[in-house]
């Protein structure tokens, strides 16, 4: 039997951040906002949605305890995360 995981329905802003994190690895919220070009409020909402779907992990920024680093959740199976990222790339691909 083949097990398939349904790709969560995410806004385009979350998918864009998913791609950014898949390429960059670990970033602060400020870096994500800068790289995505999104308004801060949009980026925060997108990060919240990724966190709700358990696709996001955080770790403390020991150099600046006011901020955290964001990364893709390492507990999500690699092939599932690759599917999510590929879906995001497909949705955000230029027409």
N, C-alpha and C positions, 0 to 999 in steps of 0.2 A: 504494500500500500504506500502511495506517495503522499507525504505530508506537505501541505501548502499553508503558508501563513498569509493571511490577508494583509495587504499593504494598507497602513492606516491612512485615512483621509486627512491630509494636511493642507494648510493654506500654502500658496506659492512662496510666501516669505519664509516659511519653515523649511520648505524644500530647498530654497536657495541657501539657507544656513546649513542644511544637511550637506550640500555639495561643498560649501566652503570648509566646513570642519573635516570632511573626508579628504580634502586636499591639504589643508594646513595642519591638521592634527589637533593642537590645543591652542585656544585663543581666549583672551579676555573679552568681556562684553563690549568694551570700547573698540577693540580690534575687529570684532564681528560687525559692529555698526559701521566702522570705517570701510572695511572690505566689501560689505554688502551694498553700501550706499543708501541704506534704508534709514528712515527716521528712527530715532531711539525708541519711541513707543512701539512702532511696528516690530522692530527687532526684539524687544522684550517680550511682546506677545508671541512671536514666532518661537523664541526660546522656551516660553512657558508651554506651548503646544508640544514641542519636541519632548519636554520633560514629562508631560502628561502621558505621552505614548511610550515612556521609558526608553527613548532613543538617545537621551542626553545624560551625561555624567558631569559632575563638577568636582574640582579639587581646589583647596585653598591656594591663594597666591601668597606665598610666604614673604615675598618682597613688599607687598602692599596688601595688608589684611582687609582693606576695604573692598577688594575685588576678588573674584574667583576666576579660575580657568574653566572653560567649557570644552568638552570633548565628546565624541560619539561614545555611547555606552559600550564598554568592552565586554559586558555580560551578554549582549545580544550576539547570537551566533553570526559568524562572519558572512556566511552566504545569505542570511536574511538581511543584514545591514547592506550588503552589496546590492541586493534586490531593491531596497528602499532608495539607495543612492541612484541606481540606474533608472528607476521610475522617476525620480526627481529630475534627472538629466533629460529624460524623454519629454516630460511635461514642460520643462523650461527651455527646450531647444528652440532656436529661432525658426520661424516658419519658412 
